[in-house]
Amino acid sequence: MLAVTNAFEVVAEPARRSILDSLVEGPRSVSEIVEATGLSQPNASRHLRILREAKVVESTPEGQRRLYELRPAGLAELARAVQELPRL
């Protein structure tokens, strides 16, 4: 299991937080993540690899593409709760 401090280090990067925000609504392909976040495809893929290695997201093949989703389900709930916090 990923240590809490390591998990926060992984998700502290703004591009990765943007990816996680896009995955709160459900699984997405890289192209859908690129469209939702404005990241380039190579940049999104690099950040997805880091998130996958940290076991924050998982990917499953679907035809010729891969779908990425939050893992575990509790992370999705945490992300939703954080989104509801007031911005400073």
C-alpha positions in Angstrom: 0.0 0.0 0.0 1.2 3.5 -0.8 2.1 5.5 2.3 -0.1 8.5 2.9 2.8 11.0 2.5 3.8 9.4 -0.8 0.3 9.5 -2.0 0.1 13.2 -1.2 3.4 13.8 -3.0 2.1 12.0 -6.1 -1.1 13.9 -6.2 0.4 17.3 -5.2 1.5 17.9 -8.9 -1.1 20.1 -10.6 -1.3 18.1 -13.8 -1.9 14.9 -11.9 -4.6 16.5 -9.8 -6.2 17.6 -13.0 -6.1 14.1 -14.3 -7.6 12.8 -11.0 -10.4 15.4 -11.2 -11.2 14.2 -14.7 -11.4 10.6 -13.4 -13.8 11.4 -10.6 -16.7 11.1 -13.0 -15.6 7.6 -14.2 -13.2 5.8 -16.4 -11.7 7.7 -19.3 -9.3 7.0 -22.2 -6.1 9.0 -22.6 -7.7 11.0 -25.4 -10.6 11.9 -23.1 -8.2 12.9 -20.4 -6.2 15.0 -22.8 -9.5 16.8 -23.9 -10.6 17.3 -20.3 -7.3 18.5 -18.9 -5.7 20.4 -21.8 -2.5 18.4 -21.3 -0.6 17.0 -24.3 -0.9 13.3 -25.0 2.7 12.5 -24.1 2.5 14.6 -20.9 -0.8 13.0 -19.9 0.6 9.5 -20.5 3.7 10.3 -18.4 1.5 11.5 -15.5 -0.8 8.5 -15.9 2.2 6.2 -15.6 3.3 7.8 -12.4 -0.3 7.6 -11.0 -0.5 3.9 -12.1 2.8 3.1 -10.5 1.6 4.7 -7.3 -1.5 2.6 -7.5 -3.7 5.7 -7.5 -5.2 4.8 -10.9 -5.6 1.6 -12.8 -6.0 0.9 -16.4 -7.9 -1.8 -18.3 -7.8 -2.6 -22.0 -10.9 -1.9 -24.0 -10.3 -2.8 -27.7 -7.4 -0.8 -29.0 -7.4 1.7 -26.1 -7.0 1.7 -22.4 -9.4 3.1 -19.8 -8.0 4.7 -16.7 -10.0 4.9 -13.5 -9.4 5.9 -9.9 -8.3 3.2 -7.5 -9.4 2.4 -4.8 -13.0 3.6 -4.9 -12.4 5.5 -1.6 -10.0 7.8 -3.5 -12.9 8.9 -5.7 -14.9 9.7 -2.6 -11.9 11.6 -1.1 -11.5 13.6 -4.4 -15.2 14.5 -4.4 -15.0 15.7 -0.8 -11.9 17.8 -1.5 -13.6 19.4 -4.5 -16.4 20.5 -2.2 -14.0 22.3 0.2 -14.0 26.1 -0.2 -11.1 27.6 -2.2 -8.8 29.9 -0.3 
